[in-house]
């Protein structure tokens, strides 16, 4: 059982002194800030100090803050120009929240020696290998001049940020009830952003997540919804509780509406393997395989009933434009966007052959919207092998949890996460899925919960059955009187 509370367990005097110091620091910061700095910066600094103190006292407070801010935190451009791959570096308020929470956790582990800095999980070594591969490849890119700005450093820092979310969960989740509350918080966030997405549909524009600035990212929102629908759908299929099933199916339906109107073809592709994994691994396999077969048979009818914007978006894949680079598959020409992705695959292979071991470094080869080609050309064979090891370990661990977990809802969560991971792997063919903040933070959040569920289940005491009481042998005369 993990310790989720106590500011400085084992050292209450030091904990009280630290809190007094935080209060004094906050008071001084507020008084000085109101006279010397802008009101906004002062409030931001005060909020950071307050969050630091709250997380120091109660770990799970920080997890809830991160959970709700995954899709609900605003973002803004840093640097004022596109110095990273022709794009600006986008900074979100959640980035600062994670930094504050990380510092609070470091302070807490320094005060309380019994708390481990990093929990032991099957992903520790693959995560370390992946981070080291990216760092080494980027440093070599700086030496060779292929990485010429601070963009590589910031991107690698963002990659590490995703794993901070993972370790926040595995270090602080206390029991199955706590894990269930965290899952409910993530589902509430998905419901809120889905309602916001539905409100965008009448505008006629592609639906995207809230607080994304002037230019939305429908592809990102679509990938997030594919993953979340798979997670919620897994629970709906495995649970025996009628009320839980109804709520989960309702949430899937709520997310499906904005998902359709994202008009994200990569997300549509990702939904197919997610649905197939759910159908194949669930205990209701016959029902789900019948549903899949029915969808295949009725696909021509469904294509007619879909909104015209959806069908036009899908058919646009096979509409080349004059004057644009076009890739042909047989006699069929592809649209500029799809052609650009296939051309980037070809360019990535050529670039990788020139630097096959560590590649060009993160952001060292230029922008490409294809995850596998990007990993290969930026980090070489070493980085690609580390990435494959990490994903394989995630799949293996979640599949093992699905087989061994006893509680139906826990099995459903593991099944949904497994299906969602396959969906994201398909989504990554035409997107940088595994480096997108708004997809990866929920992904690693649920990875932490799924990988901890077997351990939490083993740590819970198993109820002992009541001893069987054998009836005493009655005296024959008494038995005769009782009619036995």
Secondary structure by P-SEA (a helix, b strand, c coil): cccccccccccaaaaaaaaaaaaaaaaaaaaaaaccccaaaaaaaaaaaaaaaaaaaccaaaaaaaaaacccbbbbbcccccccccccccccaaaaaaaaaaaaaaaaaaacccccccccccaaaaaaaaaaaaaaaaaaaaaacccccaaaaaaaaaaaaaaaaaaaaaaccccaaaaaaaaaaaaaaaaaaaaaaaaacccccccccccccccccaaaaaaaaaaaaaaaaaaaaccccaaaaaaaaaaaaaaaaaaaacccaaaaaaaaaaaaaaaccccaaaaaaaaaaaaaaaaaaaaaaccaaaaaaaaccccccccccccccccccccaaaaaaaaaaaaaaaaaaaccccccccccccccccaaaaaaaaccaaaaaaaaaaaaaaaaaaaaaaaccccaaaaaaaaaaaaaaaaaaaaacccccccccccaaaaaaaaaaaaaaaaaaaaccccccccbbbbccccaaaaaaacc
